[in-house]
Amino acid sequence: MEYVYSALLLHAAGKEIKEDSLTGILKAAGIEPDNARIKALTAALEGVNIEEAISTAVAMPGPAAAAPAASVAEKKEEEKKEKKEEEKKVSEDEAAAGLGALFG
């Protein structure tokens, strides 16, 4: 992902997306660049209108992106409920053990 971000940074700065520019950005960010990935990215971006690609990506519907966020929230809510249920079970078990000792 950082390779794409570096290409977007160059585009936003109005610079040409070249291998040496991408390498420089990645090194400045403390990332050891992979030359094969850089070559593949520059080759893939040849002839691509990045502005058009960005506007198309923004115009795409977003429910797919919203779904994982909702599922994360649901998972957190379920975990909270499970913890509360576990706490109840422990306290009920402890209470039952205490009553058993009374009549034991």
N, CA, C and O atoms as a GROMACS GRO file, in nm:
protein
  416
    1MET      N    1   0.081  -0.117   0.000
    1MET     CA    2   0.000   0.000   0.000
    1MET      C    3   0.087   0.125   0.000
    1MET      O    4   0.052   0.226  -0.062
    2GLU      N    5   0.199   0.118   0.069
    2GLU     CA    6   0.285   0.235   0.076
    2GLU      C    7   0.340   0.275  -0.060
    2GLU      O    8   0.372   0.391  -0.083
    3TYR      N    9   0.350   0.178  -0.152
    3TYR     CA   10   0.396   0.208  -0.287
    3TYR      C   11   0.292   0.293  -0.360
    3TYR      O   12   0.327   0.388  -0.430
    4VAL      N   13   0.168   0.258  -0.345
    4VAL     CA   14   0.060   0.334  -0.408
    4VAL      C   15   0.051   0.472  -0.346
    4VAL      O   16   0.033   0.572  -0.416
    5TYR      N   17   0.064   0.479  -0.214
    5TYR     CA   18   0.060   0.609  -0.147
    5TYR      C   19   0.173   0.699  -0.195
    5TYR      O   20   0.153   0.819  -0.214
    6SER      N   21   0.291   0.643  -0.215
    6SER     CA   22   0.402   0.726  -0.263
    6SER      C   23   0.374   0.775  -0.404
    6SER      O   24   0.411   0.888  -0.437
    7ALA      N   25   0.311   0.694  -0.488
    7ALA     CA   26   0.274   0.738  -0.622
    7ALA      C   27   0.169   0.849  -0.615
    7ALA      O   28   0.176   0.946  -0.691
    8LEU      N   29   0.074   0.835  -0.524
    8LEU     CA   30  -0.027   0.940  -0.508
    8LEU      C   31   0.034   1.069  -0.455
    8LEU      O   32  -0.009   1.178  -0.493
    9LEU      N   33   0.132   1.058  -0.370
    9LEU     CA   34   0.201   1.175  -0.318
    9LEU      C   35   0.273   1.248  -0.431
    9LEU      O   36   0.265   1.370  -0.441
   10LEU      N   37   0.342   1.174  -0.516
   10LEU     CA   38   0.408   1.235  -0.631
   10LEU      C   39   0.306   1.302  -0.722
   10LEU      O   40   0.328   1.413  -0.771
   11HIS      N   41   0.196   1.235  -0.746
   11HIS     CA   42   0.091   1.292  -0.831
   11HIS      C   43   0.036   1.421  -0.771
   11HIS      O   44   0.018   1.520  -0.842
   12ALA      N   45   0.010   1.421  -0.642
   12ALA     CA   46  -0.044   1.539  -0.575
   12ALA      C   47   0.055   1.656  -0.581
   12ALA      O   48   0.014   1.772  -0.584
   13ALA      N   49   0.184   1.624  -0.582
   13ALA     CA   50   0.287   1.728  -0.588
   13ALA      C   51   0.312   1.773  -0.732
   13ALA      O   52   0.391   1.865  -0.755
   14GLY      N   53   0.246   1.709  -0.827
   14GLY     CA   54   0.264   1.745  -0.967
   14GLY      C   55   0.393   1.692  -1.027
   14GLY      O   56   0.439   1.742  -1.129
   15LYS      N   57   0.449   1.591  -0.965
   15LYS     CA   58   0.575   1.532  -1.012
   15LYS      C   59   0.546   1.408  -1.096
   15LYS      O   60   0.440   1.346  -1.086
   16GLU      N   61   0.643   1.376  -1.180
   16GLU     CA   62   0.632   1.256  -1.262
   16GLU      C   63   0.656   1.132  -1.174
   16GLU      O   64   0.745   1.132  -1.090
   17ILE      N   65   0.578   1.030  -1.196
   17ILE     CA   66   0.591   0.907  -1.117
   17ILE      C   67   0.697   0.820  -1.184
   17ILE      O   68   0.670   0.750  -1.281
   18LYS      N   69   0.818   0.826  -1.127
   18LYS     CA   70   0.931   0.750  -1.180
   18LYS      C   71   0.985   0.659  -1.071
   18LYS      O   72   0.958   0.679  -0.952
   19GLU      N   73   1.060   0.560  -1.113
   19GLU     CA   74   1.115   0.463  -1.018
   19GLU      C   75   1.203   0.529  -0.913
   19GLU      O   76   1.192   0.497  -0.794
   20ASP      N   77   1.290   0.619  -0.955
   20ASP     CA   78   1.381   0.681  -0.858
   20ASP      C   79   1.306   0.772  -0.762
   20ASP      O   80   1.346   0.786  -0.646
   21SER      N   81   1.198   0.834  -0.808
   21SER     CA   82   1.118   0.920  -0.718
   21SER      C   83   1.047   0.835  -0.613
   21SER      O   84   1.044   0.870  -0.495
   22LEU      N   85   0.989   0.724  -0.658
   22LEU     CA   86   0.921   0.634  -0.565
   22LEU      C   87   1.020   0.579  -0.462
   22LEU      O   88   0.990   0.570  -0.344
   23THR      N   89   1.138   0.541  -0.510
   23THR     CA   90   1.241   0.488  -0.421
   23THR      C   91   1.279   0.592  -0.316
   23THR      O   92   1.294   0.559  -0.198
   24GLY      N   93   1.295   0.716  -0.358
   24GLY     CA   94   1.331   0.823  -0.266
   24GLY      C   95   1.226   0.845  -0.158
   24GLY      O   96   1.260   0.863  -0.041
   25ILE      N   97   1.100   0.844  -0.197
   25ILE     CA   98   0.992   0.863  -0.099
   25ILE      C   99   0.989   0.748   0.000
   25ILE      O  100   0.977   0.770   0.121
   26LEU      N  101   1.000   0.627  -0.050
   26LEU     CA  102   0.995   0.510   0.039
   26LEU      C  103   1.112   0.511   0.136
   26LEU      O  104   1.095   0.481   0.255
   27LYS      N  105   1.231   0.544   0.088
   27LYS     CA  106   1.347   0.549   0.177
   27LYS      C  107   1.331   0.660   0.280
   27LYS      O  108   1.368   0.642   0.396
   28ALA      N  109   1.275   0.774   0.239
   28ALA     CA  110   1.253   0.884   0.333
   28ALA      C  111   1.154   0.844   0.442
   28ALA      O  112   1.161   0.895   0.554
   29ALA      N  113   1.063   0.753   0.408
   29ALA     CA  114   0.965   0.706   0.506
   29ALA      C  115   1.020   0.592   0.590
   29ALA      O  116   0.951   0.541   0.678
   30GLY      N  117   1.144   0.550   0.563
   30GLY     CA  118   1.204   0.443   0.642
   30GLY      C  119   1.166   0.305   0.594
   30GLY      O  120   1.174   0.208   0.670
   31ILE      N  121   1.125   0.295   0.469
   31ILE     CA  122   1.085   0.166   0.411
   31ILE      C  123   1.191   0.124   0.312
   31ILE      O  124   1.232   0.203   0.227
   32GLU      N  125   1.235   0.000   0.321
   32GLU     CA  126   1.332  -0.054   0.226
   32GLU      C  127   1.256  -0.088   0.097
   32GLU      O  128   1.176  -0.181   0.096
   33PRO      N  129   1.281  -0.013  -0.012
   33PRO     CA  130   1.204  -0.034  -0.136
   33PRO      C  131   1.237  -0.166  -0.205
   33PRO      O  132   1.351  -0.212  -0.205
   34ASP      N  133   1.134  -0.225  -0.262
   34ASP     CA  134   1.148  -0.346  -0.342
   34ASP      C  135   1.143  -0.303  -0.488
   34ASP      O  136   1.039  -0.260  -0.538
   35ASN      N  137   1.256  -0.315  -0.558
   35ASN     CA  138   1.265  -0.267  -0.696
   35ASN      C  139   1.165  -0.333  -0.788
   35ASN      O  140   1.113  -0.268  -0.879
   36ALA      N  141   1.136  -0.460  -0.768
   36ALA     CA  142   1.040  -0.530  -0.853
   36ALA      C  143   0.900  -0.469  -0.837
   36ALA      O  144   0.828  -0.451  -0.935
   37ARG      N  145   0.863  -0.438  -0.715
   37ARG     CA  146   0.731  -0.378  -0.691
   37ARG      C  147   0.723  -0.238  -0.749
   37ARG      O  148   0.620  -0.197  -0.803
   38ILE      N  149   0.832  -0.164  -0.739
   38ILE     CA  150   0.836  -0.028  -0.793
   38ILE      C  151   0.822  -0.032  -0.945
   38ILE      O  152   0.747   0.045  -1.003
   39LYS      N  153   0.897  -0.124  -1.009
   39LYS     CA  154   0.888  -0.137  -1.155
   39LYS      C  155   0.747  -0.178  -1.197
   39LYS      O  156   0.695  -0.128  -1.296
   40ALA      N  157   0.687  -0.270  -1.123
   40ALA     CA  158   0.552  -0.315  -1.156
   40ALA      C  159   0.452  -0.200  -1.142
   40ALA      O  160   0.361  -0.186  -1.225
   41LEU      N  161   0.467  -0.119  -1.039
   41LEU     CA  162   0.376  -0.007  -1.017
   41LEU      C  163   0.390   0.098  -1.127
   41LEU      O  164   0.290   0.145  -1.181
   42THR      N  165   0.514   0.134  -1.160
   42THR     CA  166   0.533   0.234  -1.265
   42THR      C  167   0.481   0.183  -1.399
   42THR      O  168   0.425   0.260  -1.477
   43ALA      N  169   0.500   0.055  -1.426
   43ALA     CA  170   0.450  -0.002  -1.550
   43ALA      C  171   0.297  -0.003  -1.551
   43ALA      O  172   0.235   0.023  -1.654
   44ALA      N  173   0.237  -0.032  -1.436
   44ALA     CA  174   0.091  -0.037  -1.427
   44ALA      C  175   0.029   0.102  -1.440
   44ALA      O  176  -0.083   0.116  -1.490
   45LEU      N  177   0.102   0.204  -1.397
   45LEU     CA  178   0.049   0.340  -1.401
   45LEU      C  179   0.075   0.412  -1.533
   45LEU      O  180   0.026   0.523  -1.554
   46GLU      N  181   0.152   0.349  -1.622
   46GLU     CA  182   0.178   0.411  -1.752
   46GLU      C  183   0.047   0.428  -1.828
   46GLU      O  184  -0.029   0.332  -1.846
   47GLY      N  185   0.022   0.549  -1.871
   47GLY     CA  186  -0.097   0.576  -1.950
   47GLY      C  187  -0.225   0.587  -1.870
   47GLY      O  188  -0.332   0.604  -1.927
   48VAL      N  189  -0.216   0.578  -1.738
   48VAL     CA  190  -0.336   0.588  -1.653
   48VAL      C  191  -0.357   0.733  -1.614
   48VAL      O  192  -0.264   0.801  -1.570
   49ASN      N  193  -0.479   0.781  -1.630
   49ASN     CA  194  -0.515   0.915  -1.586
   49ASN      C  195  -0.552   0.903  -1.438
   49ASN      O  196  -0.662   0.859  -1.404
   50ILE      N  197  -0.460   0.944  -1.353
   50ILE     CA  198  -0.479   0.924  -1.209
   50ILE      C  199  -0.596   1.005  -1.157
   50ILE      O  200  -0.672   0.957  -1.072
   51GLU      N  201  -0.614   1.127  -1.205
   51GLU     CA  202  -0.727   1.210  -1.162
   51GLU      C  203  -0.859   1.139  -1.192
   51GLU      O  204  -0.950   1.138  -1.108
   52GLU      N  205  -0.869   1.082  -1.309
   52GLU     CA  206  -0.991   1.010  -1.347
   52GLU      C  207  -1.010   0.886  -1.260
   52GLU      O  208  -1.122   0.855  -1.219
   53ALA      N  209  -0.902   0.817  -1.232
   53ALA     CA  210  -0.910   0.697  -1.148
   53ALA      C  211  -0.954   0.733  -1.007
   53ALA      O  212  -1.033   0.661  -0.947
   54ILE      N  213  -0.904   0.845  -0.956
   54ILE     CA  214  -0.942   0.888  -0.821
   54ILE      C  215  -1.088   0.928  -0.818
   54ILE      O  216  -1.161   0.889  -0.726
   55SER      N  217  -1.133   1.004  -0.917
   55SER     CA  218  -1.273   1.047  -0.918
   55SER      C  219  -1.367   0.929  -0.936
   55SER      O  220  -1.477   0.928  -0.880
   56THR      N  221  -1.326   0.830  -1.014
   56THR     CA  222  -1.407   0.710  -1.031
   56THR      C  223  -1.414   0.631  -0.901
   56THR      O  224  -1.520   0.580  -0.865
   57ALA      N  225  -1.302   0.621  -0.832
   57ALA     CA  226  -1.298   0.547  -0.706
   57ALA      C  227  -1.384   0.614  -0.600
   57ALA      O  228  -1.449   0.546  -0.521
   58VAL      N  229  -1.386   0.746  -0.598
   58VAL     CA  230  -1.466   0.820  -0.500
   58VAL      C  231  -1.613   0.805  -0.532
   58VAL      O  232  -1.697   0.802  -0.442
   59ALA      N  233  -1.646   0.797  -0.662
   59ALA     CA  234  -1.786   0.788  -0.702
   59ALA      C  235  -1.845   0.650  -0.682
   59ALA      O  236  -1.967   0.633  -0.689
   60MET      N  237  -1.761   0.551  -0.656
   60MET     CA  238  -1.811   0.415  -0.638
   60MET      C  239  -1.888   0.405  -0.507
   60MET      O  240  -1.854   0.473  -0.410
   61PRO      N  241  -1.993   0.322  -0.504
   61PRO     CA  242  -2.070   0.306  -0.381
   61PRO      C  243  -1.984   0.255  -0.266
   61PRO      O  244  -1.889   0.179  -0.288
   62GLY      N  245  -2.018   0.296  -0.145
   62GLY     CA  246  -1.936   0.263  -0.031
   62GLY      C  247  -1.986   0.157   0.065
   62GLY      O  248  -1.919   0.135   0.166
   63PRO      N  249  -2.098   0.089   0.042
   63PRO     CA  250  -2.142  -0.009   0.142
   63PRO      C  251  -2.040  -0.118   0.170
   63PRO      O  252  -2.033  -0.168   0.282
   64ALA      N  253  -1.961  -0.156   0.072
   64ALA     CA  254  -1.862  -0.261   0.096
   64ALA      C  255  -1.759  -0.214   0.197
   64ALA      O  256  -1.711  -0.293   0.279
   65ALA      N  257  -1.723  -0.087   0.194
   65ALA     CA  258  -1.627  -0.035   0.290
   65ALA      C  259  -1.690  -0.017   0.427
   65ALA      O  260  -1.623  -0.031   0.530
   66ALA      N  261  -1.819   0.013   0.430
   66ALA     CA  262  -1.887   0.033   0.557
   66ALA      C  263  -1.913  -0.099   0.629
   66ALA      O  264  -1.919  -0.102   0.752
   67ALA      N  265  -1.928  -0.206   0.555
   67ALA     CA  266  -1.961  -0.335   0.615
   67ALA      C  267  -1.855  -0.383   0.714
   67ALA      O  268  -1.890  -0.424   0.824
   68PRO      N  269  -1.726  -0.379   0.678
   68PRO     CA  270  -1.628  -0.424   0.776
   68PRO      C  271  -1.628  -0.340   0.902
   68PRO      O  272  -1.608  -0.394   1.011
   69ALA      N  273  -1.649  -0.211   0.890
   69ALA     CA  274  -1.652  -0.127   1.010
   69ALA      C  275  -1.768  -0.165   1.100
   69ALA      O  276  -1.754  -0.169   1.222
   70ALA      N  277  -1.884  -0.194   1.038
   70ALA     CA  278  -1.999  -0.236   1.116
   70ALA      C  279  -1.972  -0.370   1.184
   70ALA      O  280  -2.009  -0.390   1.299
   71SER      N  281  -1.907  -0.461   1.112
   71SER     CA  282  -1.881  -0.592   1.172
   71SER      C  283  -1.781  -0.582   1.286
   71SER      O  284  -1.790  -0.657   1.383
   72VAL      N  285  -1.688  -0.489   1.277
   72VAL     CA  286  -1.593  -0.470   1.386
   72VAL      C  287  -1.668  -0.420   1.509
   72VAL      O  288  -1.644  -0.466   1.620
   73ALA      N  289  -1.759  -0.324   1.488
   73ALA     CA  290  -1.837  -0.272   1.600
   73ALA      C  291  -1.925  -0.382   1.660
   73ALA      O  292  -1.938  -0.392   1.782
   74GLU      N  293  -1.983  -0.464   1.574
   74GLU     CA  294  -2.066  -0.574   1.622
   74GLU      C  295  -1.983  -0.674   1.702
   74GLU      O  296  -2.028  -0.724   1.806
   75LYS      N  297  -1.863  -0.703   1.655
   75LYS     CA  298  -1.776  -0.796   1.726
   75LYS      C  299  -1.740  -0.743   1.864
   75LYS      O  300  -1.740  -0.817   1.962
   76LYS      N  301  -1.711  -0.614   1.870
   76LYS     CA  302  -1.677  -0.554   2.000
   76LYS      C  303  -1.796  -0.561   2.094
   76LYS      O  304  -1.780  -0.590   2.212
   77GLU      N  305  -1.916  -0.536   2.042
   77GLU     CA  306  -2.036  -0.542   2.124
   77GLU      C  307  -2.060  -0.685   2.173
   77GLU      O  308  -2.097  -0.705   2.289
   78GLU      N  309  -2.039  -0.783   2.085
   78GLU     CA  310  -2.055  -0.922   2.125
   78GLU      C  311  -1.953  -0.960   2.233
   78GLU      O  312  -1.986  -1.032   2.328
   79GLU      N  313  -1.831  -0.913   2.218
   79GLU     CA  314  -1.729  -0.943   2.318
   79GLU      C  315  -1.766  -0.884   2.454
   79GLU      O  316  -1.745  -0.947   2.558
   80LYS      N  317  -1.821  -0.764   2.452
   80LYS     CA  318  -1.865  -0.703   2.578
   80LYS      C  319  -1.975  -0.785   2.642
   80LYS      O  320  -1.973  -0.808   2.763
   81LYS      N  321  -2.072  -0.830   2.561
   81LYS     CA  322  -2.181  -0.911   2.613
   81LYS      C  323  -2.129  -1.043   2.669
   81LYS      O  324  -2.174  -1.088   2.774
   82GLU      N  325  -2.034  -1.105   2.596
   82GLU     CA  326  -1.978  -1.231   2.643
   82GLU      C  327  -1.906  -1.214   2.777
   82GLU      O  328  -1.917  -1.299   2.866
   83LYS      N  329  -1.832  -1.105   2.790
   83LYS     CA  330  -1.762  -1.080   2.916
   83LYS      C  331  -1.861  -1.062   3.030
   83LYS      O  332  -1.839  -1.114   3.139
   84LYS      N  333  -1.970  -0.990   3.005
   84LYS     CA  334  -2.070  -0.969   3.109
   84LYS      C  335  -2.136  -1.101   3.146
   84LYS      O  336  -2.160  -1.127   3.264
   85GLU      N  337  -2.165  -1.185   3.045
   85GLU     CA  338  -2.226  -1.314   3.072
   85GLU      C  339  -2.131  -1.403   3.153
   85GLU      O  340  -2.173  -1.474   3.244
   86GLU      N  341  -2.002  -1.398   3.118
   86GLU     CA  342  -1.905  -1.477   3.192
   86GLU      C  343  -1.897  -1.430   3.337
   86GLU      O  344  -1.886  -1.512   3.429
   87GLU      N  345  -1.902  -1.300   3.358
   87GLU     CA  346  -1.898  -1.246   3.493
   87GLU      C  347  -2.022  -1.291   3.570
   87GLU      O  348  -2.013  -1.324   3.688
   88LYS      N  349  -2.139  -1.292   3.504
   88LYS     CA  350  -2.262  -1.337   3.569
   88LYS      C  351  -2.251  -1.484   3.607
   88LYS      O  352  -2.288  -1.523   3.718
   89LYS      N  353  -2.200  -1.565   3.515
   89LYS     CA  354  -2.189  -1.707   3.539
   89LYS      C  355  -2.098  -1.734   3.658
   89LYS      O  356  -2.128  -1.818   3.743
   90VAL      N  357  -1.989  -1.663   3.664
   90VAL     CA  358  -1.896  -1.682   3.775
   90VAL      C  359  -1.964  -1.645   3.906
   90VAL      O  360  -1.955  -1.718   4.004
   91SER      N  361  -2.032  -1.533   3.908
   91SER     CA  362  -2.095  -1.491   4.032
   91SER      C  363  -2.210  -1.585   4.069
   91SER      O  364  -2.231  -1.610   4.187
   92GLU      N  365  -2.285  -1.636   3.972
   92GLU     CA  366  -2.393  -1.732   4.000
   92GLU      C  367  -2.335  -1.863   4.052
   92GLU      O  368  -2.389  -1.923   4.145
   93ASP      N  369  -2.224  -1.907   3.992
   93ASP     CA  370  -2.159  -2.031   4.036
   93ASP      C  371  -2.106  -2.014   4.178
   93ASP      O  372  -2.118  -2.104   4.261
   94GLU      N  373  -2.048  -1.901   4.205
   94GLU     CA  374  -1.997  -1.875   4.338
   94GLU      C  375  -2.111  -1.872   4.440
   94GLU      O  376  -2.099  -1.924   4.551
   95ALA      N  377  -2.221  -1.809   4.399
   95ALA     CA  378  -2.336  -1.802   4.489
   95ALA      C  379  -2.393  -1.941   4.515
   95ALA      O  380  -2.429  -1.973   4.628
   96ALA      N  381  -2.400  -2.023   4.413
   96ALA     CA  382  -2.451  -2.159   4.428
   96ALA      C  383  -2.359  -2.241   4.518
   96ALA      O  384  -2.405  -2.321   4.599
   97ALA      N  385  -2.230  -2.221   4.502
   97ALA     CA  386  -2.135  -2.295   4.585
   97ALA      C  387  -2.149  -2.252   4.730
   97ALA      O  388  -2.138  -2.335   4.820
   98GLY      N  389  -2.174  -2.124   4.755
   98GLY     CA  390  -2.191  -2.074   4.890
   98GLY      C  391  -2.317  -2.132   4.955
   98GLY      O  392  -2.316  -2.166   5.073
   99LEU      N  393  -2.425  -2.142   4.876
   99LEU     CA  394  -2.552  -2.197   4.930
   99LEU      C  395  -2.535  -2.346   4.958
   99LEU      O  396  -2.588  -2.397   5.057
  100GLY      N  397  -2.461  -2.415   4.874
  100GLY     CA  398  -2.436  -2.559   4.895
  100GLY      C  399  -2.363  -2.581   5.027
  100GLY      O  400  -2.388  -2.680   5.095
  101ALA      N  401  -2.275  -2.491   5.061
  101ALA     CA  402  -2.202  -2.506   5.186
  101ALA      C  403  -2.293  -2.489   5.307
  101ALA      O  404  -2.269  -2.548   5.412
  102LEU      N  405  -2.399  -2.408   5.291
  102LEU     CA  406  -2.492  -2.390   5.401
  102LEU      C  407  -2.570  -2.517   5.431
  102LEU      O  408  -2.598  -2.550   5.547
  103PHE      N  409  -2.606  -2.588   5.324
  103PHE     CA  410  -2.689  -2.707   5.343
  103PHE      C  411  -2.609  -2.836   5.336
  103PHE      O  412  -2.664  -2.944   5.352
  104GLY      N  413  -2.480  -2.825   5.310
  104GLY     CA  414  -2.394  -2.933   5.283
  104GLY      C  415  -2.378  -3.041   5.374
  104GLY      O  416  -2.302  -3.134   5.348
   0.00000   0.00000   0.00000
